[in-house]
């Protein structure tokens, strides 16, 4: 059972008690990411995420790390296009201590100039490392192709140029603007009493922030082609189609369609591209859902000379899927896979904390397991087939990184 509580200042707390475990996961979720940036401050959400670990008024960066190591806990953070999360997982006996350290990082980080310089260099190295992994960059290029100049097309890490403009004042100003109480969710899951909500409120229930400014541009899907010439062993190809937004009523129909297409080892793309033709080691599809849009992405990496054949095989697989539809067996298996991954995910306090935090932040609602299973079971073959024909059209975006940088022949 999920308990929800809204503090006087607007901070939301969601707590799920799991008495059968001995751990507690605590996540501080903020509804801000690269989507809320502009060309001048691109990368600031991710930079801030790093800087929260670099020292507070009473703890050094080393002491923050030792705080969790000394109790056998874990602490980490991540930034996405639409949210940032700082989280810890500890034994239930250390929950109060973990909460205090997270609150100290959130409210009392100093953003020291020396630490800023060091961390700027660290992120520049992270960008360089990312540049050395074309199978990652090609997905960023696809976002750029789909969203053009909209912030959803920006890289989460930012650029070396933007990073060089950040200072203590820039970061504090962004926090005041985006880390506002109504934009924050504290999610807790594990062996913890309901009274822990009161402990969270002591730290997070009284602070004030600037009024959140609603400057978000609505995103829309564009059909573009982007290629980059790079000295690589393989050609890396991404094809993106217009998907569904977070919380869409047909989201489970799309998840099942994606699973049949390229979401598992028994999927059509994996079987056709890898198992039957041996064209790629890695081939898959996935769906990214944002607050007002989504992308279905197909990725494949193959030898540069086989790029044309890979592209043709993907298109043939899509054509066959649209023409013949999915089978009874595929529908049944995908439903069971989806239910299985859902159930297995619920065995971890971290994944429950994440699920509840995201649901509260993006949807402001929490479906029970029975409701979700009912929705999955309600997906029909007709619904999946209809969606395949509406999504996999001639309107798509494509990104490519290869030694020649030349698009595949037969490109529609």
C-alpha positions in Angstrom: 0.0 0.0 0.0 1.4 3.4 -1.0 1.0 6.3 1.4 0.9 9.8 -0.1 1.4 13.0 1.8 1.8 16.6 0.6 3.8 19.0 2.8 2.6 22.5 3.5 5.2 23.9 1.0 4.1 21.5 -1.8 6.8 18.8 -1.5 5.2 15.4 -2.1 6.1 12.3 -0.1 5.3 8.7 -1.2 6.0 5.8 1.1 5.6 2.1 0.4 6.1 -0.2 3.4 7.7 -3.6 2.6 8.0 -5.4 5.9 9.5 -8.5 4.3 12.9 -6.9 3.5 15.7 -5.4 5.6 16.5 -2.5 3.4 15.2 1.0 2.6 15.6 3.0 -0.6 15.1 6.8 -0.4 15.0 8.9 -3.6 14.8 12.7 -4.0 13.1 13.3 -7.3 13.2 16.7 -9.0 11.1 17.4 -12.1 13.9 19.0 -14.1 16.3 17.7 -16.7 17.8 18.6 -20.0 14.3 19.4 -21.3 14.2 22.4 -19.0 17.4 23.9 -20.3 18.3 26.3 -23.1 21.3 26.5 -25.6 23.2 28.6 -23.1 22.8 26.3 -20.0 22.5 22.9 -21.6 24.0 20.3 -19.3 23.4 22.3 -16.1 20.9 19.7 -14.6 23.6 16.9 -15.0 26.4 19.2 -13.7 24.3 20.0 -10.6 23.8 16.3 -10.0 27.5 15.9 -9.8 28.1 18.9 -7.6 25.7 17.8 -4.9 28.3 15.1 -4.1 31.2 17.6 -3.8 30.8 18.9 -0.3 28.4 20.6 2.1 28.9 23.2 4.8 29.8 20.4 7.3 30.9 17.4 5.0 33.6 17.2 2.4 33.2 15.2 -0.8 35.2 12.4 0.8 33.0 12.5 4.0 29.8 12.2 1.9 31.2 9.0 0.2 32.4 7.7 3.6 29.0 8.4 5.1 27.5 5.6 3.1 30.5 3.3 2.8 30.7 3.2 6.6 27.1 1.8 6.9 27.3 -0.6 4.0 24.9 1.5 2.0 24.8 2.9 -1.6 24.3 6.4 -2.8 24.1 7.6 -6.4 22.2 9.9 -8.8 21.2 10.2 -12.4 19.8 12.9 -14.7 17.4 12.2 -17.6 15.7 14.5 -20.1 12.8 15.2 -17.7 13.9 14.5 -14.2 16.9 14.2 -11.8 17.1 11.8 -8.9 19.4 11.5 -5.9 19.0 8.2 -4.0 20.4 6.0 -1.3 19.8 2.3 -0.4 20.7 1.3 3.2 19.8 -1.2 5.9 16.5 -0.2 7.6 18.4 0.6 10.8 20.3 3.4 9.0 17.3 5.1 7.2 17.3 8.2 9.5 21.0 8.7 8.9 20.7 8.3 5.1 17.9 10.8 5.0 19.9 13.3 7.0 22.9 13.0 4.6 20.7 13.3 1.5 19.0 16.4 3.0 22.4 17.9 3.8 23.5 17.4 0.2 20.2 18.9 -1.1 20.2 22.0 1.1 23.8 22.7 2.1 26.0 22.0 -0.9 28.6 24.7 -1.2 29.5 24.5 -4.9 33.1 25.4 -4.0 35.0 27.0 -6.9 37.9 24.4 -6.7 35.4 21.5 -6.7 33.6 23.2 -9.6 36.8 23.2 -11.7 37.6 19.6 -10.9 34.1 18.4 -11.6 34.0 20.3 -14.9 37.0 18.4 -16.0 35.4 15.1 -14.9 32.3 15.8 -17.0 34.5 16.9 -20.0 36.2 13.5 -19.7 32.7 11.9 -19.5 31.7 13.6 -22.7 34.9 12.4 -24.4 34.3 8.9 -23.2 30.8 9.1 -24.6 32.2 10.3 -27.9 34.2 7.2 -28.0 31.1 5.0 -27.9 29.3 5.5 -31.2 26.6 3.0 -30.2 25.6 5.5 -27.5 26.0 8.8 -29.4 23.8 7.6 -32.3 20.8 7.6 -30.0 21.5 11.2 -29.1 21.8 12.1 -32.8 18.3 10.5 -33.3 16.9 12.7 -30.6 18.4 15.7 -32.4 16.8 14.5 -35.7 13.4 14.0 -34.1 13.2 17.1 -32.0 15.4 19.5 -33.9 15.9 22.6 -31.8 13.5 21.6 -29.0 15.3 20.9 -25.7 14.4 17.2 -25.8 17.0 17.0 -28.6 19.8 18.4 -26.4 22.4 16.1 -25.0 22.0 15.5 -21.2 25.7 16.0 -20.6 25.8 19.4 -22.3 28.9 20.5 -24.2 32.4 21.6 -23.2 31.4 25.2 -24.2 28.3 25.3 -21.9 30.1 23.6 -19.0 32.8 26.4 -19.1 30.1 29.0 -18.4 28.8 27.4 -15.1 29.8 28.9 -11.8 28.4 28.8 -8.2 25.9 31.6 -9.0 24.6 29.9 -12.2 23.9 26.7 -10.2 22.2 28.4 -7.3 20.0 30.4 -9.7 19.0 27.2 -11.5 18.2 25.5 -8.2 16.0 28.5 -7.1 14.2 28.3 -10.5 13.7 24.6 -10.9 14.2 22.9 -7.5 10.9 24.4 -6.2 8.9 22.5 -3.5 6.0 21.6 -5.9 8.6 20.1 -8.3 10.1 17.7 -5.7 9.0 14.2 -4.7 10.6 12.2 -1.9 10.0 8.5 -2.6 10.7 5.8 0.1 10.3 2.1 -0.1 11.3 -0.7 2.3 11.0 -1.8 5.9 10.1 1.5 7.4 7.2 2.7 9.6 4.7 5.2 8.3 6.0 7.7 10.9 9.1 8.2 8.7 7.0 10.6 6.6 7.2 12.9 9.6 11.0 12.7 9.5 11.1 13.5 5.8 8.8 16.5 6.4 11.2 17.9 9.1 13.9 18.3 6.4 11.9 19.0 3.2 8.5 20.3 4.4 9.4 23.9 5.2 11.9 25.2 2.6 10.8 27.8 0.1 11.9 28.2 -3.5 11.3 30.6 -6.4 8.1 30.2 -8.3 8.5 27.6 -11.0 8.4 29.3 -14.4 6.4 27.4 -17.0 8.5 28.0 -20.2 8.3 24.5 -21.6 7.8 24.3 -25.3 5.5 21.6 -26.6 7.5 18.9 -28.4 6.6 17.5 -31.8 8.0 14.7 -34.0 10.0 15.6 -37.1 11.3 13.4 -39.9 15.0 14.1 -40.5 18.2 12.3 -41.3 21.5 12.9 -39.5 24.8 11.1 -40.3 28.3 11.4 -38.9 31.5 10.1 -40.4 33.6 8.4 -37.8 36.5 6.0 -37.9 34.6 3.0 -36.5 34.6 -0.7 -37.1 30.9 -0.8 -37.4 28.0 1.3 -38.9 25.6 2.2 -36.1 22.0 2.9 -37.3 19.0 4.2 -35.4 15.5 4.6 -36.9 12.9 6.5 -34.9 9.1 6.6 -35.2 6.5 8.7 -33.5 5.5 7.1 -30.2 3.2 7.8 -27.3 3.5 10.1 -24.3 3.9 9.0 -20.7 0.6 7.7 -19.2 -1.1 7.3 -22.6 -4.1 4.9 -22.4 -2.6 2.7 -25.2 0.9 2.5 -23.7 0.7 -1.2 -22.9 -0.4 -2.0 -26.5 2.8 -0.2 -27.6 5.0 -2.0 -25.1 3.7 -5.4 -26.3 4.2 -4.3 -30.0 7.8 -3.3 -29.1 8.4 -6.5 -27.3 7.3 -8.5 -30.4 9.4 -6.3 -32.7 12.7 -6.0 -30.9 12.3 -6.0 -27.1 13.5 -9.6 -26.4 15.7 -12.4 -27.6 12.7 -14.1 -29.2 11.7 -10.8 -31.0 11.4 -10.6 -34.8 14.4 -8.3 -35.2 16.7 -10.4 -33.0 15.7 -13.6 -34.7 15.8 -12.2 -38.3 18.8 -9.9 -38.1 21.0 -11.8 -35.7 20.0 -15.4 -35.6 18.9 -16.0 -39.2 21.2 -13.7 -41.1 24.1 -13.1 -38.7 24.1 -9.4 -39.6 24.5 -7.9 -36.1 25.6 -8.7 -32.6 23.3 -6.0 -31.2 19.9 -5.3 -32.6 16.9 -4.1 -30.5 14.0 -1.7 -30.2 12.7 0.4 -27.3 10.1 3.1 -26.6 11.0 6.4 -24.8 7.9 8.2 -23.4 8.1 11.9 -22.4 5.4 14.1 -21.0 4.0 15.2 -24.4 5.6 12.8 -26.9 7.5 9.6 -27.4 9.8 7.8 -29.8 10.0 4.1 -30.9 13.7 3.5 -31.7 15.2 0.6 -33.6 19.0 0.2 -33.3 21.4 -2.1 -35.2 25.1 -2.2 -35.4 26.8 -4.0 -38.3 29.9 -4.0 -40.5 29.9 -0.9 -42.7 29.6 -3.0 -45.9 26.5 -4.7 -44.6 24.6 -1.5 -43.7 22.4 -1.6 -46.8 21.4 -5.2 -46.0 20.7 -4.4 -42.4 18.4 -1.5 -43.3 16.6 -3.6 -45.9 16.1 -6.4 -43.4 14.7 -4.0 -40.8 12.3 -2.6 -43.4 11.2 -6.1 -44.5 10.6 -7.1 -40.9 8.4 -4.0 -40.4 6.5 -4.6 -43.7 5.8 -8.2 -42.7 4.7 -7.2 -39.3 2.2 -4.6 -40.7 1.0 -6.9 -43.5 0.5 -10.1 -41.5 0.1 -8.8 -37.9 1.4 -10.6 -34.8 0.5 -14.2 -33.9 -1.5 -15.5 -30.9 1.7 -17.0 -29.5 3.5 -13.7 -29.7 0.7 -11.8 -28.0 0.4 -14.4 -25.2 4.2 -14.6 -24.7 4.7 -10.8 -24.6 1.9 -10.4 -22.0 3.6 -13.0 -19.8 7.0 -11.4 -20.3 5.7 -8.0 -19.4 3.9 -9.3 -16.3 7.1 -11.3 -15.3 9.4 -8.3 -15.6 6.9 -6.2 -13.7 6.7 -8.7 -10.8 10.4 -9.3 -10.7 11.1 -5.6 -10.6 8.9 -5.3 -7.5 11.2 -7.6 -5.6 13.7 -4.7 -5.3 13.2 -1.7 -2.9 15.2 0.4 -5.4 12.9 -0.3 -8.3 9.7 0.2 -6.1 11.1 3.6 -5.0 11.9 4.5 -8.6 8.5 3.4 -9.9 6.6 5.3 -7.2 8.8 8.4 -7.5 8.4 8.6 -11.3 4.6 7.9 -11.1 4.1 10.7 -8.6 6.3 13.2 -10.4 5.0 12.6 -14.0 1.5 11.2 -13.5 0.5 12.1 -10.0 -1.2 8.7 -9.7 -0.3 5.2 -8.7 -2.0 2.1 -10.2 -2.2 -1.1 -8.2 -0.6 -4.2 -9.6 -4.0 -5.7 -10.3 -5.0 -2.6 -12.3 -1.8 -2.9 -14.4 -2.2 -6.6 -15.0 -5.8 -6.0 -16.1 -4.6 -3.4 -18.6 -1.9 -5.8 -19.9 -4.4 -8.6 -20.2 -6.8 -6.2 -22.0 -4.4 -5.6 -24.9 -5.9 -7.2 -28.1 -4.3 -8.5 -31.3 -6.4 -6.0 -33.3 -5.1 -3.2 -31.1 -1.4 -4.2 -31.6 -1.8 -4.7 -35.3 -3.6 -1.4 -35.7 -0.8 0.4 -33.8 1.9 -1.2 -35.9 0.3 0.3 -39.0 -0.2 3.7 -37.5 3.4 4.0 -36.1 5.6 2.3 -38.7 5.0 4.7 -41.6 7.2 6.5 -44.0 7.4 9.4 -41.5 10.5 8.5 -39.5 13.9 9.9 -38.5 17.2 8.2 -38.9 20.7 8.7 -37.4 23.9 7.0 -38.5 27.5 6.8 -37.5 29.8 5.0 -39.9 33.2 5.1 -41.5 31.7 6.6 -44.7 28.8 8.5 -43.2 26.7 7.5 -46.2 23.0 6.7 -45.7 21.8 3.2 -46.7 20.7 2.7 -50.2 16.9 2.3 -50.6 16.2 5.0 -47.9 12.6 5.9 -48.2 
